Structures are given as C-alpha cells and as structure tokens.
C-alpha cells in the first residue's frame, strides 16, 4: 500500500527545492515505517495521541439517550450530553438533560439538568477510554419543591452517576495502535485545554 505522508518543513526550508531539502526528505522517508497508519490525532514521533473535544463530543452523543430504573418506582433518563474538559483538575465533565418519571410524582416526568465530573481510565480489554468514578456536582430540577425535591435530587444524582460510570469516550482499533511490527498500549491520560492526550507506549 502506498501512503502519502504530509510533513511541514521549517520556514527556512520552505523556499525552492535544494539539495539540503532533498536529503532531509530522503532521511524522513527512511525512518518512517512503510506501514505507518495516517490516523488523525496520532503522533508516533512523540508517542502521543490527542482526541479533540469535538471528536469526543461526537462519540458520546451516539451513546445517548440512556435510562435506568431505581427501586422499581423511578425511571431516570439522560439525553443531550455536553462534554467539557478541565485541564487543571485532569477531569472530564458531562452535563445532560435529566428526566425523572414516577407514579409518585406530580407532575411526571419532571426535568432538569445534571453535571457530572469524572476521572478517566483506559480499559485494556476493550481498548477504550472511559469515565472513571463519576460524581454528580450539580443538579437542578423544575416543577418540584420541598421535601420531595430533596429526595428526587438524591435519586437523580445517584442514577446519573451510575449511568455515566464506565461510559466510553473513545475506542481504539488494533490497526490504529499498530505501526510496523509494534503494537502500542495506552499509558498516561492527560486532559488538555481542548482535548484528551494519551501516552503511547
């Protein structure tokens, strides 16, 4: 298979073709494996992969809506997730529309929003980047008050955490992680300003 490799040259070499440029291009071709995959986000020179926030957002939207029963009396659902990233805490957060339906509630269902923050982990068996131990940070409900509001908020927060536990943000294929005869594993996970960077080892 013939692969086209695009390589940006330093500004001082971007002029007319010279002997120096030809030699540099030849050396570059020599060090790259012939079967190196050209996947966006992968940098096999620095052994890193960076998934942009927009890429991760597109992936997580595909896995919603989600719902779960609680105590056989409540059905809690999440939809319209929005992913945000916090480089300072090295955590991701998902804010979603929350609905809670129950014959005990009037009206039913009630809706609101919930924000859940989470650490990140890599699951070797499924080659996937996942949320780890999510925690509900904020929950707002409409149309319910008093003692019922407190109880329903507790239920909504608990189930939202369960629904997002181990949620997949990005899955990798064996082909993506293989260059030549080497198959990479995912190492350290770092949240950056607008993406998530993982070490390839």
C-alpha positions in Angstrom: 0.0 0.0 0.0 1.4 3.4 -0.9 0.8 6.1 1.8 1.1 9.8 1.2 2.8 11.4 4.2 2.5 15.2 4.7 5.3 16.8 6.6 5.5 20.5 7.3 9.1 21.8 6.8 10.6 24.6 8.9 10.1 28.0 7.4 13.8 28.4 6.4 13.4 25.3 4.2 10.2 26.2 2.5 11.7 28.0 -0.4 12.9 26.5 -3.7 14.0 22.8 -3.8 17.6 22.5 -2.6 20.0 19.6 -2.1 19.5 20.0 1.6 15.7 19.6 1.3 16.0 16.6 -0.9 18.4 14.9 1.6 16.1 15.8 4.5 13.1 14.3 2.8 15.0 11.1 2.0 16.0 10.7 5.6 12.4 11.2 6.8 11.2 8.6 4.5 13.8 6.2 5.7 12.9 6.4 9.4 9.1 6.1 8.9 7.8 2.5 8.8 6.3 1.7 5.4 3.1 0.6 7.1 2.7 3.6 9.4 -1.0 4.4 9.6 -2.1 8.1 8.9 -4.7 8.4 11.7 -5.6 11.9 12.8 -4.5 12.7 16.3 -1.7 10.2 16.4 1.9 11.3 16.7 4.2 8.3 16.7 7.3 10.5 16.9 6.3 11.8 20.3 4.4 8.6 21.2 1.1 10.5 21.8 -2.4 10.6 20.7 -4.7 13.6 21.2 -8.5 13.3 20.9 -10.1 16.7 20.4 -13.1 17.8 22.5 -15.3 17.9 19.3 -14.3 14.4 18.4 -15.1 13.1 21.9 -18.4 15.0 21.9 -19.4 13.4 18.6 -18.7 9.9 20.0 -20.5 10.4 23.3 -23.6 11.8 21.7 -24.0 8.5 19.8 -24.5 6.6 23.2 -27.4 8.7 24.4 -30.2 8.8 25.4 -29.7 6.4 28.4 -32.1 5.4 31.2 -32.2 3.3 34.3 -34.9 2.2 36.8 -34.5 2.9 40.5 -36.3 1.0 43.3 -38.9 -0.1 40.7 -40.6 3.3 41.2 -38.5 5.8 39.3 -37.1 5.9 35.8 -34.2 8.3 35.4 -33.1 9.3 31.9 -30.3 11.4 30.4 -30.1 13.0 27.0 -28.4 15.7 25.1 -25.0 15.3 26.7 -22.4 18.1 26.5 -18.8 17.2 27.3 -16.4 19.7 28.9 -12.7 19.3 29.9 -10.8 20.7 32.9 -7.0 20.6 32.4 -6.4 21.9 35.9 -8.1 19.0 37.6 -7.4 16.5 34.8 -11.1 15.6 34.8 -13.9 15.5 32.2 -17.5 16.6 32.9 -20.8 15.7 31.2 -23.8 18.0 31.5 -27.1 16.5 30.4 -30.8 16.9 30.4 -32.2 14.8 33.2 -35.8 13.4 33.4 -37.3 11.5 36.3 -40.6 9.7 35.9 -42.6 8.0 38.6 -46.3 7.4 39.6 -45.4 9.1 42.9 -44.6 12.4 41.2 -46.9 15.1 40.2 -46.2 16.2 37.5 -44.4 13.3 35.9 -41.9 13.3 34.4 -40.0 16.2 35.9 -37.0 17.5 34.1 -33.8 19.4 34.8 -30.1 19.4 34.2 -27.3 17.5 35.9 -23.5 18.0 35.7 -21.2 15.0 36.5 -17.4 15.3 36.7 -15.2 12.3 36.3 -11.6 11.0 36.3 -10.5 9.0 33.3 -9.2 5.5 32.8 -8.2 3.1 30.0 -9.8 -0.3 29.7 -7.3 -2.7 28.2 -9.8 -5.5 27.4 -11.9 -3.2 25.2 -9.2 -0.7 24.1 -11.4 2.1 25.3 -11.0 5.4 27.1 -13.7 5.6 29.8 -15.1 7.8 32.6 -14.0 6.6 36.0 -15.9 7.1 39.3 -18.1 10.0 38.1 -19.6 12.3 40.7 -22.7 14.5 40.4 -21.6 18.1 41.1 -24.8 20.0 40.3 -28.4 19.0 39.7 -31.3 21.4 39.1 -35.0 20.2 38.7 -38.0 22.1 37.6 -41.5 21.8 39.0 -40.8 20.1 42.3 -40.1 21.6 45.7 -40.0 20.9 49.5 -39.1 17.6 50.9 -39.9 15.8 47.6 -37.3 17.9 45.8 -34.5 16.8 48.1 -35.4 13.1 47.7 -35.8 13.3 44.0 -32.5 15.2 43.6 -30.7 12.5 45.6 -32.2 9.8 43.3 -31.4 11.7 40.2 -27.8 12.3 41.2 -27.3 8.7 42.2 -28.7 7.2 39.0 -26.9 9.8 36.8 -23.6 8.7 38.3 -24.5 5.1 37.6 -25.5 5.8 34.0 -22.2 7.5 33.3 -20.0 5.1 35.2 -17.5 3.5 32.7 -19.1 5.5 29.8 -16.9 5.2 26.7 -15.3 8.4 25.3 -13.1 6.8 22.7 -12.5 3.3 21.5 -9.3 2.3 19.6 -8.9 -0.4 17.0 -5.9 -2.8 16.9 -5.0 -1.3 13.5 -4.8 2.2 14.9 -2.4 1.2 17.6 -0.1 -0.9 15.3 2.9 0.5 13.4 5.0 -1.9 11.6 5.6 -4.8 14.0 4.9 -2.8 17.1 1.5 -2.6 18.8 1.2 0.3 21.2 -0.6 0.3 24.6 -2.2 3.4 26.1 -0.4 4.9 29.1 -0.8 8.1 31.0 -4.0 10.1 30.3 -3.8 13.9 30.4 -6.7 16.4 30.0 -5.5 19.4 27.9 -7.4 22.7 27.1 -9.5 21.3 24.3 -8.8 17.6 24.2 -7.5 14.5 26.0 -3.9 13.3 25.3 -2.8 9.8 26.0 0.7 8.3 26.0 1.5 5.5 23.6 4.0 3.0 24.9 
